[in-house]
Amino acid sequence: MTSLFDSFPIGNAKEDLPMTASDAAATDVAITAPAPIVSVKPVVLEAPGRGEGLRVRISAPTTGSELPIIVFSHGFGSSLNGYGPLADFWAAHGFVVIQPTHLDSRTVGLPQDDLRTPRLWRFRVQDMKRILDQLDLLEAAVPGLSGRLDRSRIAAAGHSFGGQTAGNLLGLRVLDPVSKHAEDLSDSRIKAGVLLATAGRGGADLTPFAAENLPCRMALADLESAEMHHGTGVDRRLQLLVDLPHQGLAV
């Protein structure tokens, strides 16, 4: 049996264009022919204490069984409508991709002085866990998807702020500005992670669960490009990659 990430693209994702044949040729991953996909949005999950329902998009291939799941957390201000080419690519190559709209989305329009604002990062983690809790409902919302999910293979993925959110589910700890505690919010249902352009550190700062159970595959820009960005945050992100446990995907 192949591992969860055997079909993941490795390399630079384009924001507005789907991966081309030349892009695929530049990777060491065998890319299968894309399958037709179906996408359903919005599916609204009840979310007591959140202030409004959680709006979700589900994308899946129309064929195949035992499909692994990717729960994708968007960057600050984006929504379930973002990252379309990436979500479509993953879905066309055998993954069920679930994208929530977090409270920081511009489509929500949360005022800066809203009482939820200091805990936006925490609401994001709760959104992701709520999706895992409601997989039955989400599966039933997509025509033809029933019975085709492999719930033993779930990845958390995210870009920027979403990378932190995915990291929280993998064991990354954040110092809560309200409680002043760094709580472990990891979820054992998550078996791998994809952290795109995120911040933070690994190494000794990982929880024992993350260090022992979560592999990491690293995809790096060339060092020349990284050196040009020294001091701008890219070097910090490269250090994160160095510190992560060996074998998952961080970019």
Backbone as JSON, one array per atom type, in Angstrom:
{
  "sequence": "MTSLFDSFPIGNAKEDLPMTASDAAATDVAITAPAPIVSVKPVVLEAPGRGEGLRVRISAPTTGSELPIIVFSHGFGSSLNGYGPLADFWAAHGFVVIQPTHLDSRTVGLPQDDLRTPRLWRFRVQDMKRILDQLDLLEAAVPGLSGRLDRSRIAAAGHSFGGQTAGNLLGLRVLDPVSKHAEDLSDSRIKAGVLLATAGRGGADLTPFAAENLPCRMALADLESAEMHHGTGVDRRLQLLVDLPHQGLAV",
  "N": [[0.85, -1.2, 0.0], [0.52, 2.24, -0.8], [1.95, 5.19, 0.72], [0.45, 7.96, 2.54], [1.26, 10.35, 1.31], [2.25, 9.71, -1.18], [1.18, 10.55, -3.58], [1.27, 13.29, -3.5], [1.98, 16.51, -4.88], [5.27, 17.77, -5.21], [7.1, 20.66, -4.79], [7.04, 23.98, -6.3], [3.98, 25.55, -6.01], [1.64, 27.01, -8.24], [-0.19, 30.01, -7.98], [-2.4, 30.77, -9.54], [-2.65, 29.04, -11.66], [-3.16, 25.71, -12.92], [-1.19, 22.72, -12.2], [1.21, 21.95, -14.64], [2.3, 19.66, -17.29], [5.05, 19.97, -17.53], [5.69, 21.0, -15.04], [5.13, 18.77, -13.43], [7.03, 17.03, -14.42], [9.3, 18.03, -13.32], [9.41, 17.11, -10.77], [9.92, 14.4, -8.4], [7.85, 12.69, -8.23], [5.46, 10.36, -9.29], [2.94, 11.33, -11.4], [-0.37, 10.72, -11.79], [-2.97, 10.37, -14.33], [-5.39, 12.97, -14.34], [-8.53, 12.75, -12.65], [-12.08, 13.25, -13.24], [-13.72, 15.71, -11.2], [-15.88, 16.52, -8.39], [-17.37, 19.24, -6.74], [-18.69, 20.65, -3.82], [-20.34, 23.33, -2.34], [-21.75, 26.03, -0.36], [-21.36, 23.89, 2.43], [-22.88, 23.99, 5.47], [-21.91, 23.79, 8.75], [-23.21, 23.29, 12.0], [-22.15, 25.34, 14.69], [-21.86, 25.81, 17.72], [-21.24, 28.51, 19.96], [-19.49, 29.77, 18.29], [-20.52, 31.88, 16.93], [-21.47, 31.97, 14.35], [-22.44, 29.7, 11.71], [-20.21, 27.13, 10.41], [-18.84, 27.38, 7.33], [-18.19, 25.27, 4.62], [-16.29, 23.77, 2.0], [-16.29, 20.95, -0.11], [-14.3, 18.9, -2.09], [-13.88, 16.3, -4.46], [-12.72, 13.34, -6.19], [-14.59, 11.83, -8.86], [-14.37, 9.17, -9.14], [-12.96, 6.09, -7.78], [-11.95, 4.6, -4.62], [-11.55, 4.27, -1.02], [-10.44, 6.79, -0.35], [-8.01, 9.1, 0.66], [-7.99, 11.9, 2.96], [-7.78, 15.44, 2.93], [-7.7, 18.14, 5.02], [-7.94, 21.45, 4.6], [-6.56, 24.5, 5.62], [-7.05, 27.87, 5.13], [-5.05, 30.85, 4.34], [-4.7, 33.96, 6.26], [-7.57, 35.93, 5.97], [-8.53, 34.79, 3.6], [-10.71, 32.3, 2.11], [-13.12, 29.58, 1.75], [-13.23, 29.61, -0.95], [-10.74, 30.09, -1.93], [-7.47, 29.07, -3.24], [-8.12, 27.39, -5.33], [-6.92, 26.05, -7.7], [-5.0, 24.37, -6.44], [-6.56, 22.79, -4.66], [-8.24, 21.58, -6.54], [-6.37, 20.13, -8.01], [-5.36, 18.26, -6.14], [-7.76, 16.89, -5.55], [-8.37, 15.83, -8.08], [-6.45, 13.95, -8.25], [-7.0, 11.95, -6.48], [-7.68, 12.61, -3.8], [-9.83, 13.61, -1.11], [-10.76, 16.81, -0.53], [-11.2, 19.15, 1.95], [-12.35, 22.3, 2.74], [-12.56, 24.81, 5.03], [-14.16, 28.0, 5.83], [-12.63, 30.27, 7.75], [-13.06, 32.4, 10.7], [-11.56, 34.72, 10.37], [-11.73, 35.37, 7.74], [-12.14, 37.57, 4.95], [-14.63, 37.46, 3.87], [-16.29, 37.05, 5.97], [-16.08, 39.32, 7.55], [-15.41, 40.16, 10.18], [-15.39, 42.49, 12.82], [-12.55, 44.39, 14.0], [-12.58, 44.9, 16.71], [-14.12, 42.89, 17.73], [-15.05, 40.51, 20.19], [-14.14, 37.97, 19.73], [-11.81, 38.17, 18.3], [-9.12, 38.11, 19.53], [-8.87, 35.38, 19.86], [-8.85, 34.17, 17.42], [-7.05, 32.37, 16.26], [-7.46, 30.12, 17.79], [-10.16, 29.51, 17.31], [-9.84, 28.71, 14.69], [-8.5, 26.23, 14.91], [-10.49, 24.82, 16.24], [-12.41, 24.84, 14.21], [-11.26, 23.07, 12.35], [-11.21, 20.69, 13.81], [-13.91, 20.38, 14.22], [-14.75, 19.76, 11.65], [-13.58, 17.21, 11.37], [-15.08, 15.9, 13.28], [-17.53, 15.89, 12.06], [-17.55, 14.35, 9.75], [-19.29, 12.4, 8.7], [-21.61, 13.84, 8.01], [-20.54, 15.62, 6.1], [-19.58, 13.87, 4.16], [-22.0, 12.79, 3.27], [-23.03, 14.96, 2.0], [-21.99, 15.2, -0.51], [-22.72, 14.13, -3.68], [-22.53, 10.73, -4.51], [-20.27, 10.18, -2.98], [-20.46, 8.69, -0.68], [-19.28, 6.17, 1.48], [-16.72, 6.03, 0.41], [-14.52, 7.15, 1.62], [-11.32, 7.09, 3.23], [-10.8, 6.98, 6.38], [-8.68, 6.53, 7.98], [-6.54, 7.78, 6.95], [-5.8, 10.84, 7.15], [-4.88, 14.12, 6.47], [-3.7, 17.25, 7.68], [-3.58, 20.37, 6.21], [-2.22, 23.57, 5.27], [-1.87, 27.11, 4.5], [0.36, 29.73, 5.27], [-1.05, 31.54, 7.85], [-2.83, 29.47, 7.99], [-1.06, 27.36, 7.86], [0.02, 27.41, 10.41], [-2.32, 26.7, 11.77], [-2.76, 24.07, 10.82], [-0.41, 23.02, 11.84], [-0.91, 23.21, 14.61], [-2.69, 21.09, 14.96], [-0.97, 19.07, 14.58], [0.68, 19.19, 16.71], [2.03, 21.55, 17.25], [2.56, 24.23, 19.46], [0.94, 27.14, 20.66], [1.34, 30.22, 22.28], [-1.23, 31.28, 24.1], [-2.79, 34.41, 23.92], [-4.64, 35.2, 25.77], [-4.99, 33.27, 27.88], [-2.33, 32.83, 28.46], [-1.05, 30.42, 28.34], [0.52, 27.64, 26.71], [-1.05, 25.43, 25.05], [-1.37, 21.95, 24.27], [-2.8, 21.05, 21.34], [-3.02, 18.96, 19.64], [-4.26, 16.38, 17.43], [-5.08, 13.08, 17.29], [-6.25, 11.94, 15.09], [-5.2, 13.07, 12.86], [-2.79, 12.27, 10.54], [-0.69, 13.2, 9.03], [0.97, 16.17, 7.75], [0.83, 19.24, 5.83], [2.53, 22.02, 5.54], [2.49, 25.12, 4.34], [4.52, 27.79, 3.58], [4.73, 28.67, 6.29], [5.22, 29.73, 9.73], [7.3, 29.45, 12.72], [8.8, 26.95, 14.9], [10.42, 23.74, 15.02], [11.88, 20.83, 16.17], [13.09, 20.74, 19.47], [10.85, 22.01, 20.37], [8.63, 20.65, 19.55], [5.77, 18.65, 20.43], [5.89, 15.56, 22.32], [4.23, 13.67, 21.03], [4.08, 14.64, 18.36], [6.79, 14.62, 17.61], [7.43, 11.91, 17.72], [5.57, 10.57, 16.16], [4.88, 11.83, 13.74], [5.88, 12.03, 10.5], [8.07, 13.9, 8.27], [8.37, 15.34, 5.12], [10.58, 17.32, 3.29], [10.41, 20.13, 1.19], [12.32, 22.31, -0.51], [13.1, 25.66, -1.56], [15.67, 26.71, -3.87], [18.93, 27.3, -2.48], [20.18, 29.68, -3.19], [18.08, 31.4, -3.81], [16.91, 31.49, -1.29], [18.91, 32.76, 0.19], [18.77, 35.34, -0.78], [16.59, 36.28, 0.48], [17.25, 36.51, 3.1], [16.74, 37.37, 6.45], [14.19, 38.3, 6.04], [12.2, 36.64, 6.84], [12.01, 34.32, 5.39], [14.3, 32.86, 5.96], [13.78, 32.11, 8.57], [11.67, 30.37, 8.15], [12.94, 28.39, 6.72], [14.56, 27.42, 8.74], [12.62, 26.27, 10.34], [11.97, 24.07, 8.73], [14.32, 22.63, 8.84], [14.31, 21.88, 11.49], [12.12, 20.21, 11.77], [10.81, 16.84, 12.28], [12.12, 13.91, 10.55], [11.05, 12.95, 7.3], [6.17, 13.76, 5.92], [5.24, 16.93, 4.84], [6.64, 20.02, 4.38], [6.76, 23.3, 3.2]],
  "CA": [[0.0, 0.0, 0.0], [1.3, 3.46, -0.85], [1.77, 6.05, 1.87], [-0.51, 9.04, 2.36], [1.74, 11.43, 0.48], [2.89, 9.25, -2.4], [0.63, 11.26, -4.74], [1.3, 14.72, -3.32], [2.96, 17.22, -5.67], [6.37, 18.36, -4.46], [7.67, 21.75, -5.56], [6.38, 25.27, -6.19], [2.6, 25.59, -6.53], [1.27, 28.29, -8.85], [-1.4, 30.51, -7.32], [-3.55, 30.95, -10.42], [-2.64, 28.1, -12.76], [-3.01, 24.31, -12.52], [0.11, 22.15, -12.49], [1.36, 21.51, -16.02], [3.12, 18.47, -17.47], [6.44, 20.32, -17.25], [5.81, 21.08, -13.58], [5.17, 17.41, -12.91], [8.29, 16.41, -14.83], [10.37, 18.57, -12.47], [9.33, 16.48, -9.46], [10.27, 12.98, -8.37], [6.62, 11.98, -7.91], [4.7, 9.93, -10.46], [1.65, 11.99, -11.43], [-1.34, 9.95, -12.58], [-3.89, 11.17, -15.11], [-6.42, 13.53, -13.46], [-9.9, 12.24, -12.74], [-13.11, 14.29, -13.07], [-13.99, 15.98, -9.78], [-17.11, 17.19, -8.01], [-17.15, 20.15, -5.61], [-19.94, 21.1, -3.23], [-20.19, 24.45, -1.4], [-21.2, 25.78, 0.96], [-22.04, 23.04, 3.4], [-22.78, 24.76, 6.71], [-21.94, 22.98, 9.96], [-23.56, 24.0, 13.22], [-20.95, 25.61, 15.47], [-22.23, 26.54, 18.94], [-20.18, 29.29, 20.58], [-18.64, 30.4, 17.27], [-21.17, 33.09, 16.47], [-22.11, 31.66, 13.07], [-22.12, 28.37, 11.23], [-18.94, 26.93, 9.72], [-19.05, 27.14, 5.91], [-17.19, 24.31, 4.17], [-16.32, 23.27, 0.61], [-15.73, 19.6, -0.26], [-13.97, 18.53, -3.47], [-13.52, 14.89, -4.49], [-12.79, 12.7, -7.51], [-15.84, 11.1, -9.08], [-14.06, 7.74, -9.18], [-12.01, 5.63, -6.78], [-12.42, 4.27, -3.29], [-10.54, 4.4, 0.04], [-9.81, 8.07, -0.66], [-7.49, 9.85, 1.8], [-8.65, 13.19, 3.19], [-6.97, 16.61, 3.27], [-8.44, 19.27, 5.56], [-7.06, 22.57, 4.24], [-6.81, 25.75, 6.31], [-6.58, 28.98, 4.29], [-4.31, 31.94, 4.96], [-5.49, 35.02, 6.86], [-8.39, 36.72, 5.08], [-9.04, 34.04, 2.46], [-11.98, 31.61, 2.36], [-13.24, 28.28, 1.09], [-13.12, 29.81, -2.39], [-9.34, 30.26, -2.3], [-6.6, 27.91, -3.5], [-8.85, 26.49, -6.21], [-6.09, 25.14, -8.5], [-4.38, 23.37, -5.58], [-7.6, 21.86, -4.21], [-8.68, 20.8, -7.7], [-5.31, 19.19, -8.37], [-5.37, 17.17, -5.16], [-8.99, 16.1, -5.74], [-8.29, 15.1, -9.35], [-5.47, 12.88, -8.12], [-7.38, 10.91, -5.52], [-7.89, 13.06, -2.43], [-11.01, 14.4, -0.75], [-10.23, 18.06, 0.02], [-12.22, 19.86, 2.71], [-11.85, 23.65, 2.99], [-13.46, 25.68, 5.81], [-13.95, 29.44, 5.88], [-12.4, 30.65, 9.15], [-13.66, 33.67, 11.1], [-10.75, 35.85, 9.92], [-11.96, 35.58, 6.32], [-12.75, 38.85, 4.55], [-16.04, 37.22, 3.56], [-17.02, 37.09, 7.24], [-16.11, 40.73, 7.93], [-15.4, 40.31, 11.63], [-14.76, 43.74, 13.24], [-11.31, 44.24, 14.75], [-12.85, 44.95, 18.15], [-14.97, 41.77, 18.12], [-14.48, 39.79, 21.32], [-13.52, 36.73, 19.26], [-10.58, 38.45, 17.55], [-7.89, 37.59, 20.15], [-8.84, 33.92, 19.85], [-9.08, 33.68, 16.06], [-6.21, 31.19, 16.01], [-8.07, 28.99, 18.48], [-11.36, 29.16, 16.55], [-9.39, 27.99, 13.5], [-8.26, 24.83, 15.3], [-11.8, 24.24, 16.51], [-13.04, 24.6, 12.91], [-10.68, 21.87, 11.76], [-11.67, 19.54, 14.59], [-15.35, 20.22, 13.97], [-14.85, 19.03, 10.38], [-13.29, 15.8, 11.65], [-16.21, 15.36, 14.04], [-18.74, 15.88, 11.23], [-17.25, 13.74, 8.45], [-20.47, 11.7, 8.2], [-22.47, 14.83, 7.37], [-19.86, 16.15, 4.93], [-19.57, 12.8, 3.16], [-23.34, 12.65, 2.73], [-23.38, 16.17, 1.25], [-21.43, 15.13, -1.86], [-23.32, 13.01, -4.42], [-21.65, 9.65, -4.92], [-19.07, 10.04, -2.15], [-20.73, 7.83, 0.46], [-18.56, 4.91, 1.57], [-15.47, 6.05, -0.36], [-13.46, 7.81, 2.37], [-10.42, 6.32, 4.09], [-10.64, 7.85, 7.55], [-7.41, 6.25, 8.65], [-5.51, 8.6, 6.3], [-6.24, 12.23, 7.14], [-3.81, 15.11, 6.58], [-4.03, 18.66, 7.87], [-2.74, 21.21, 5.36], [-2.57, 24.98, 5.38], [-0.93, 28.1, 3.99], [0.58, 30.9, 6.11], [-1.78, 31.36, 9.11], [-3.37, 28.12, 7.92], [0.01, 26.43, 8.19], [0.04, 27.34, 11.87], [-3.5, 25.95, 12.18], [-2.46, 22.66, 10.58], [0.62, 22.65, 12.79], [-1.53, 22.98, 15.92], [-3.26, 19.75, 14.98], [0.16, 18.14, 14.57], [1.41, 19.29, 17.97], [2.62, 22.87, 17.45], [1.92, 24.93, 20.56], [0.87, 28.59, 20.54], [1.09, 30.88, 23.55], [-2.52, 31.95, 24.01], [-2.66, 35.77, 24.47], [-5.61, 35.38, 26.85], [-4.68, 32.4, 29.03], [-0.87, 32.83, 28.66], [-0.57, 29.04, 28.34], [0.72, 27.01, 25.4], [-1.74, 24.15, 25.2], [-1.23, 20.96, 23.21], [-4.09, 20.88, 20.67], [-2.85, 17.93, 18.61], [-5.39, 15.47, 17.24], [-4.53, 11.8, 16.83], [-6.85, 11.56, 13.81], [-4.34, 13.63, 11.81], [-1.64, 11.38, 10.37], [0.39, 13.88, 8.3], [0.69, 17.58, 7.58], [1.42, 20.01, 4.74], [2.61, 23.39, 6.05], [2.97, 25.94, 3.24], [4.93, 29.16, 3.93], [4.28, 28.94, 7.65], [6.27, 30.17, 10.64], [7.42, 28.64, 13.92], [9.97, 26.09, 15.02], [10.18, 22.34, 15.36], [12.92, 20.38, 17.08], [12.74, 20.53, 20.87], [9.56, 22.62, 20.65], [7.55, 19.74, 19.18], [5.28, 17.79, 21.49], [6.35, 14.19, 22.14], [3.39, 13.0, 20.03], [4.48, 15.06, 17.02], [8.16, 14.18, 17.33], [7.53, 10.46, 17.6], [4.57, 9.94, 15.28], [4.59, 12.54, 12.5], [7.01, 12.18, 9.6], [8.1, 15.16, 7.52], [9.13, 15.44, 3.88], [10.88, 18.73, 3.1], [10.58, 20.64, -0.18], [12.97, 23.59, -0.3], [13.56, 26.46, -2.68], [17.12, 26.62, -3.94], [19.55, 28.09, -1.43], [20.46, 31.01, -3.71], [16.86, 32.18, -3.62], [16.72, 31.68, 0.15], [19.87, 33.73, 0.68], [18.32, 36.67, -1.16], [15.53, 36.69, 1.39], [17.74, 36.41, 4.47], [16.28, 38.44, 7.31], [12.83, 38.7, 5.7], [11.27, 35.63, 7.32], [12.23, 33.07, 4.68], [15.32, 32.09, 6.67], [13.13, 31.51, 9.73], [10.88, 29.24, 7.69], [13.87, 27.32, 6.4], [14.98, 26.81, 10.0], [11.52, 25.39, 10.73], [12.08, 22.83, 7.98], [15.48, 21.9, 9.35], [14.0, 21.38, 12.82], [11.04, 19.22, 11.77], [11.25, 15.45, 12.23], [12.38, 13.43, 9.2], [10.1, 12.38, 6.34], [5.15, 14.8, 5.89], [5.63, 17.91, 3.83], [6.62, 21.44, 4.74], [7.33, 24.07, 2.11]],
  "C": [[0.88, 1.24, 0.0], [1.02, 4.29, 0.39], [0.86, 7.21, 1.52], [-0.04, 10.05, 1.34], [2.39, 10.97, -0.81], [2.39, 10.0, -3.63], [0.66, 12.77, -4.58], [2.33, 15.35, -4.26], [4.02, 17.82, -4.78], [6.96, 19.47, -5.33], [6.88, 23.02, -5.37], [5.0, 25.21, -6.8], [2.34, 26.96, -7.13], [-0.07, 28.72, -8.28], [-2.6, 30.47, -8.25], [-3.64, 29.93, -11.53], [-2.52, 26.68, -12.26], [-1.61, 23.81, -12.86], [0.15, 21.62, -13.92], [2.21, 20.26, -16.08], [4.58, 18.77, -17.17], [6.68, 20.48, -15.77], [5.97, 19.69, -12.99], [6.49, 16.74, -13.23], [9.44, 16.86, -13.95], [10.37, 17.96, -11.08], [9.76, 15.02, -9.56], [9.06, 12.13, -8.05], [5.9, 11.61, -9.2], [3.3, 10.54, -10.39], [0.7, 11.21, -12.34], [-2.24, 10.9, -13.37], [-4.99, 11.71, -14.19], [-7.79, 12.92, -13.72], [-10.88, 13.41, -12.7], [-13.39, 14.48, -11.58], [-15.36, 16.61, -9.61], [-16.8, 18.05, -6.79], [-18.48, 20.69, -5.14], [-19.64, 22.2, -2.21], [-21.45, 25.32, -1.44], [-22.03, 24.74, 1.69], [-21.82, 23.73, 4.75], [-22.95, 23.83, 7.91], [-22.36, 23.84, 11.14], [-22.31, 24.14, 14.09], [-21.3, 26.44, 16.7], [-21.03, 27.26, 19.54], [-19.28, 30.0, 19.59], [-19.23, 31.72, 16.78], [-21.86, 32.94, 15.13], [-21.68, 30.28, 12.63], [-20.8, 28.33, 10.48], [-19.22, 26.53, 8.27], [-17.88, 26.34, 5.34], [-17.39, 23.99, 2.69], [-15.67, 21.89, 0.59], [-15.51, 19.33, -1.74], [-13.47, 17.09, -3.47], [-13.52, 14.37, -5.91], [-14.1, 11.93, -7.65], [-15.62, 9.6, -9.12], [-13.11, 7.39, -8.04], [-12.66, 5.37, -5.44], [-11.26, 4.38, -2.31], [-9.73, 5.68, -0.17], [-9.29, 8.74, 0.61], [-8.07, 11.26, 1.81], [-7.62, 14.25, 3.51], [-7.92, 17.68, 3.79], [-7.52, 20.48, 5.43], [-7.5, 23.86, 4.91], [-6.2, 26.91, 5.51], [-5.74, 29.99, 5.07], [-5.24, 33.02, 5.47], [-6.26, 35.79, 5.78], [-9.01, 35.97, 3.91], [-10.33, 33.32, 2.85], [-11.98, 30.25, 1.69], [-13.13, 28.39, -0.42], [-11.68, 29.99, -2.86], [-8.65, 28.95, -2.64], [-7.26, 26.9, -4.43], [-7.98, 25.55, -7.03], [-5.44, 24.04, -7.68], [-5.4, 22.33, -5.13], [-8.07, 20.98, -5.36], [-7.65, 19.75, -8.09], [-5.3, 17.99, -7.43], [-6.59, 16.28, -5.37], [-8.91, 15.26, -7.01], [-7.3, 13.95, -9.29], [-5.73, 12.02, -6.88], [-7.61, 11.31, -4.09], [-9.25, 13.75, -2.28], [-10.49, 15.63, -0.01], [-11.37, 18.83, 0.68], [-11.66, 21.21, 3.14], [-12.88, 24.46, 3.79], [-13.18, 27.15, 5.52], [-13.82, 29.83, 7.35], [-12.96, 32.05, 9.42], [-12.85, 34.89, 10.65], [-10.94, 36.15, 8.44], [-12.58, 36.95, 6.05], [-14.23, 38.69, 4.23], [-16.91, 37.22, 4.82], [-17.15, 38.53, 7.73], [-16.16, 40.96, 9.43], [-14.73, 41.63, 12.02], [-13.52, 43.49, 14.09], [-11.55, 44.2, 16.25], [-13.81, 43.85, 18.61], [-14.28, 40.97, 19.22], [-13.81, 38.48, 20.92], [-12.13, 36.94, 18.64], [-9.31, 37.92, 18.23], [-7.76, 36.07, 20.1], [-9.07, 33.35, 18.45], [-8.29, 32.41, 15.78], [-6.83, 29.94, 16.62], [-9.36, 28.55, 17.78], [-10.98, 28.38, 15.29], [-9.17, 26.51, 13.82], [-9.58, 24.13, 15.57], [-12.56, 23.95, 15.21], [-12.56, 23.29, 12.31], [-11.16, 20.61, 12.49], [-13.16, 19.3, 14.39], [-15.58, 19.48, 12.65], [-14.6, 17.54, 10.6], [-14.44, 15.14, 12.4], [-17.44, 15.15, 13.17], [-18.5, 15.26, 9.85], [-18.45, 13.0, 7.87], [-21.36, 12.67, 7.42], [-21.84, 15.35, 6.07], [-19.81, 15.13, 3.8], [-20.93, 12.67, 2.49], [-23.74, 13.84, 1.85], [-22.9, 16.13, -0.2], [-22.03, 13.93, -2.58], [-22.28, 11.98, -4.84], [-20.43, 9.41, -4.05], [-19.25, 9.03, -1.01], [-19.97, 6.51, 0.38], [-17.2, 4.89, 0.89], [-14.31, 6.71, 0.38], [-12.62, 6.8, 3.14], [-10.09, 7.2, 5.3], [-9.4, 7.54, 8.38], [-6.27, 7.07, 8.06], [-6.03, 10.03, 6.13], [-5.03, 13.13, 7.34], [-4.41, 16.47, 6.88], [-3.06, 19.47, 7.03], [-3.15, 22.66, 5.55], [-1.48, 25.87, 4.85], [-0.86, 29.28, 4.95], [-0.08, 30.69, 7.47], [-2.39, 29.97, 9.16], [-2.33, 27.06, 8.19], [0.16, 26.29, 9.69], [-1.13, 26.5, 12.37], [-3.28, 24.45, 11.99], [-1.41, 22.18, 11.58], [0.08, 22.41, 14.19], [-2.09, 21.58, 16.04], [-2.17, 18.68, 14.99], [0.98, 18.2, 15.85], [2.09, 20.61, 18.21], [1.84, 23.6, 18.54], [2.02, 26.44, 20.35], [0.59, 29.18, 21.92], [-0.18, 31.71, 23.42], [-2.42, 33.34, 24.65], [-3.62, 36.03, 25.63], [-5.21, 34.57, 28.08], [-3.21, 32.41, 29.41], [-0.3, 31.43, 28.79], [-0.42, 28.54, 26.91], [0.18, 25.59, 25.48], [-1.46, 23.24, 24.01], [-2.61, 20.68, 22.62], [-4.02, 19.81, 19.58], [-4.03, 16.98, 18.6], [-4.86, 14.19, 16.62], [-5.15, 11.32, 15.52], [-6.04, 12.08, 12.63], [-3.07, 12.81, 11.72], [-0.47, 12.03, 9.64], [0.0, 15.34, 8.13], [1.42, 18.19, 6.4], [1.39, 21.46, 5.18], [3.27, 24.26, 4.99], [3.26, 27.35, 3.72], [4.45, 29.54, 5.32], [5.47, 29.41, 8.49], [6.31, 29.26, 11.85], [8.66, 27.78, 13.9], [9.54, 24.66, 15.32], [11.17, 21.92, 16.42], [12.41, 20.14, 18.48], [11.39, 21.12, 21.23], [8.38, 21.75, 20.23], [7.07, 18.97, 20.41], [5.82, 16.38, 21.27], [5.56, 13.43, 21.08], [3.86, 13.35, 18.63], [5.86, 14.53, 16.67], [8.25, 12.69, 17.05], [6.66, 9.87, 16.5], [4.39, 10.6, 13.93], [5.84, 12.7, 11.65], [6.96, 13.51, 8.87], [8.94, 15.0, 6.27], [9.34, 16.91, 3.6], [11.04, 19.05, 1.63], [11.09, 22.07, -0.05], [13.19, 24.32, -1.62], [15.08, 26.34, -2.74], [17.74, 27.61, -2.97], [19.88, 29.5, -1.89], [19.27, 31.92, -3.49], [16.64, 32.47, -2.15], [17.66, 32.74, 0.69], [19.45, 35.16, 0.35], [17.28, 37.21, -0.2], [15.96, 36.62, 2.85], [17.29, 37.62, 5.27], [14.85, 38.87, 7.04], [11.79, 37.7, 6.18], [11.46, 34.3, 6.64], [13.25, 32.22, 5.42], [14.74, 31.43, 7.91], [12.33, 30.28, 9.33], [11.77, 28.09, 7.29], [14.35, 26.63, 7.66], [13.91, 25.88, 10.53], [11.65, 24.04, 10.03], [13.23, 21.98, 8.49], [15.13, 21.22, 10.66], [12.92, 20.3, 12.84], [11.57, 17.8, 11.73], [11.32, 14.95, 10.8], [11.18, 12.77, 8.57], [8.8, 13.17, 6.32], [5.65, 15.8, 4.88], [5.53, 19.3, 4.4], [7.32, 22.18, 3.63], [7.53, 25.51, 2.55]]
}
